[in-house]
Amino acid sequence: MGDDGSISKKSGTQILICDVLKNRLNSKNQYKKALNISAL
């Protein structure tokens, strides 16, 4: 059962890291969109 706990912890941190990276990409895309809109 201890192994299962460590595995779920690892996958949890990986999911968090993926979410952070996704949020960064989304914010970058939204920033570019905002620049394009302001340029228009």
N, CA, C and O atoms as CSV, one atom per row, in Angstrom:
chain,resi,resn,atom,element,x,y,z
A,1,MET,N,N,0.835,-1.200,0.000
A,1,MET,CA,C,0.000,0.000,0.000
A,1,MET,C,C,0.869,1.250,0.000
A,1,MET,O,O,0.481,2.290,-0.533
A,2,GLY,N,N,2.065,1.135,0.611
A,2,GLY,CA,C,2.950,2.297,0.624
A,2,GLY,C,C,3.386,2.670,-0.787
A,2,GLY,O,O,3.477,3.850,-1.127
A,3,ASP,N,N,3.659,1.636,-1.619
A,3,ASP,CA,C,4.073,1.914,-2.996
A,3,ASP,C,C,2.968,2.648,-3.755
A,3,ASP,O,O,3.229,3.600,-4.490
A,4,ASP,N,N,1.726,2.188,-3.564
A,4,ASP,CA,C,0.607,2.842,-4.249
A,4,ASP,C,C,0.549,4.323,-3.875
A,4,ASP,O,O,0.304,5.177,-4.727
A,5,GLY,N,N,0.776,4.617,-2.599
A,5,GLY,CA,C,0.727,6.010,-2.156
A,5,GLY,C,C,1.789,6.846,-2.854
A,5,GLY,O,O,1.511,7.962,-3.292
A,6,SER,N,N,3.021,6.308,-2.961
A,6,SER,CA,C,4.094,7.073,-3.597
A,6,SER,C,C,3.802,7.262,-5.085
A,6,SER,O,O,4.085,8.318,-5.652
A,7,ILE,N,N,3.234,6.233,-5.710
A,7,ILE,CA,C,2.931,6.340,-7.145
A,7,ILE,C,C,1.880,7.425,-7.370
A,7,ILE,O,O,2.022,8.252,-8.272
A,8,SER,N,N,0.823,7.423,-6.550
A,8,SER,CA,C,-0.228,8.420,-6.719
A,8,SER,C,C,0.337,9.813,-6.442
A,8,SER,O,O,-0.066,10.783,-7.084
A,9,LYS,N,N,1.260,9.916,-5.497
A,9,LYS,CA,C,1.878,11.213,-5.213
A,9,LYS,C,C,2.652,11.693,-6.435
A,9,LYS,O,O,2.536,12.853,-6.830
A,10,LYS,N,N,3.444,10.799,-7.038
A,10,LYS,CA,C,4.231,11.179,-8.216
A,10,LYS,C,C,3.315,11.631,-9.341
A,10,LYS,O,O,3.541,12.683,-9.940
A,11,SER,N,N,2.282,10.844,-9.636
A,11,SER,CA,C,1.379,11.210,-10.724
A,11,SER,C,C,0.691,12.529,-10.398
A,11,SER,O,O,0.440,13.336,-11.293
A,12,GLY,N,N,0.383,12.752,-9.119
A,12,GLY,CA,C,-0.264,14.002,-8.729
A,12,GLY,C,C,0.628,15.195,-9.012
A,12,GLY,O,O,0.164,16.210,-9.533
A,13,THR,N,N,1.925,15.082,-8.669
A,13,THR,CA,C,2.832,16.195,-8.918
A,13,THR,C,C,3.020,16.401,-10.415
A,13,THR,O,O,3.111,17.537,-10.880
A,14,GLN,N,N,3.079,15.303,-11.174
A,14,GLN,CA,C,3.229,15.435,-12.626
A,14,GLN,C,C,2.018,16.145,-13.213
A,14,GLN,O,O,2.156,16.988,-14.099
A,15,ILE,N,N,0.824,15.804,-12.717
A,15,ILE,CA,C,-0.395,16.466,-13.207
A,15,ILE,C,C,-0.329,17.952,-12.867
A,15,ILE,O,O,-0.681,18.796,-13.692
A,16,LEU,N,N,0.119,18.272,-11.656
A,16,LEU,CA,C,0.218,19.681,-11.262
A,16,LEU,C,C,1.182,20.410,-12.185
A,16,LEU,O,O,0.887,21.517,-12.636
A,17,ILE,N,N,2.340,19.798,-12.474
A,17,ILE,CA,C,3.330,20.426,-13.354
A,17,ILE,C,C,2.724,20.638,-14.735
A,17,ILE,O,O,2.907,21.694,-15.341
A,18,CYS,N,N,1.999,19.632,-15.237
A,18,CYS,CA,C,1.370,19.766,-16.555
A,18,CYS,C,C,0.370,20.909,-16.538
A,18,CYS,O,O,0.304,21.687,-17.490
A,19,ASP,N,N,-0.410,21.022,-15.466
A,19,ASP,CA,C,-1.395,22.099,-15.367
A,19,ASP,C,C,-0.692,23.450,-15.382
A,19,ASP,O,O,-1.144,24.382,-16.047
A,20,VAL,N,N,0.409,23.557,-14.650
A,20,VAL,CA,C,1.147,24.827,-14.606
A,20,VAL,C,C,1.653,25.186,-15.998
A,20,VAL,O,O,1.521,26.329,-16.435
A,21,LEU,N,N,2.238,24.200,-16.701
A,21,LEU,CA,C,2.743,24.463,-18.050
A,21,LEU,C,C,1.606,24.863,-18.975
A,21,LEU,O,O,1.750,25.788,-19.774
A,22,LYS,N,N,0.465,24.166,-18.872
A,22,LYS,CA,C,-0.691,24.501,-19.710
A,22,LYS,C,C,-1.146,25.924,-19.425
A,22,LYS,O,O,-1.434,26.685,-20.348
A,23,ASN,N,N,-1.213,26.286,-18.135
A,23,ASN,CA,C,-1.644,27.632,-17.771
A,23,ASN,C,C,-0.677,28.665,-18.334
A,23,ASN,O,O,-1.109,29.724,-18.790
A,24,ARG,N,N,0.620,28.379,-18.312
A,24,ARG,CA,C,1.606,29.315,-18.865
A,24,ARG,C,C,1.383,29.476,-20.360
A,24,ARG,O,O,1.408,30.592,-20.879
A,25,LEU,N,N,1.161,28.352,-21.060
A,25,LEU,CA,C,0.925,28.426,-22.501
A,25,LEU,C,C,-0.343,29.217,-22.780
A,25,LEU,O,O,-0.367,30.056,-23.680
A,26,ASN,N,N,-1.396,28.957,-22.016
A,26,ASN,CA,C,-2.655,29.664,-22.213
A,26,ASN,C,C,-2.467,31.155,-21.978
A,26,ASN,O,O,-2.970,31.964,-22.757
A,27,SER,N,N,-1.761,31.535,-20.929
A,27,SER,CA,C,-1.557,32.948,-20.635
A,27,SER,C,C,-0.726,33.596,-21.738
A,27,SER,O,O,-0.971,34.746,-22.102
A,28,LYS,N,N,0.258,32.865,-22.276
A,28,LYS,CA,C,1.061,33.403,-23.379
A,28,LYS,C,C,0.182,33.624,-24.600
A,28,LYS,O,O,0.263,34.668,-25.246
A,29,ASN,N,N,-0.668,32.635,-24.921
A,29,ASN,CA,C,-1.548,32.771,-26.077
A,29,ASN,C,C,-2.509,33.929,-25.876
A,29,ASN,O,O,-2.747,34.698,-26.808
A,30,GLN,N,N,-3.065,34.070,-24.682
A,30,GLN,CA,C,-3.993,35.163,-24.404
A,30,GLN,C,C,-3.252,36.495,-24.486
A,30,GLN,O,O,-3.815,37.486,-24.950
A,31,TYR,N,N,-2.001,36.529,-24.041
A,31,TYR,CA,C,-1.202,37.751,-24.119
A,31,TYR,C,C,-0.996,38.144,-25.575
A,31,TYR,O,O,-1.123,39.314,-25.934
A,32,LYS,N,N,-0.671,37.144,-26.426
A,32,LYS,CA,C,-0.499,37.409,-27.856
A,32,LYS,C,C,-1.806,37.899,-28.461
A,32,LYS,O,O,-1.815,38.841,-29.253
A,33,LYS,N,N,-2.927,37.247,-28.081
A,33,LYS,CA,C,-4.231,37.669,-28.594
A,33,LYS,C,C,-4.496,39.114,-28.196
A,33,LYS,O,O,-4.969,39.905,-29.011
A,34,ALA,N,N,-4.195,39.460,-26.955
A,34,ALA,CA,C,-4.418,40.825,-26.477
A,34,ALA,C,C,-3.567,41.806,-27.284
A,34,ALA,O,O,-4.035,42.887,-27.642
A,35,LEU,N,N,-2.323,41.432,-27.569
A,35,LEU,CA,C,-1.459,42.298,-28.370
A,35,LEU,C,C,-2.041,42.474,-29.768
A,35,LEU,O,O,-2.073,43.584,-30.299
A,36,ASN,N,N,-2.502,41.368,-30.362
A,36,ASN,CA,C,-3.086,41.450,-31.702
A,36,ASN,C,C,-4.319,42.339,-31.693
A,36,ASN,O,O,-4.513,43.146,-32.603
A,37,ILE,N,N,-5.153,42.194,-30.671
A,37,ILE,CA,C,-6.376,43.005,-30.583
A,37,ILE,C,C,-5.999,44.474,-30.408
A,37,ILE,O,O,-6.587,45.344,-31.051
A,38,SER,N,N,-5.027,44.758,-29.549
A,38,SER,CA,C,-4.637,46.151,-29.314
A,38,SER,C,C,-3.975,46.726,-30.566
A,38,SER,O,O,-4.085,47.921,-30.838
A,39,ALA,N,N,-3.284,45.863,-31.330
A,39,ALA,CA,C,-2.645,46.328,-32.570
A,39,ALA,C,C,-3.715,46.743,-33.571
A,39,ALA,O,O,-3.536,47.706,-34.318
A,40,LEU,N,N,-4.840,46.003,-33.584
A,40,LEU,CA,C,-5.934,46.356,-34.491
A,40,LEU,C,C,-6.554,47.659,-33.992
A,40,LEU,O,O,-7.502,48.162,-34.595
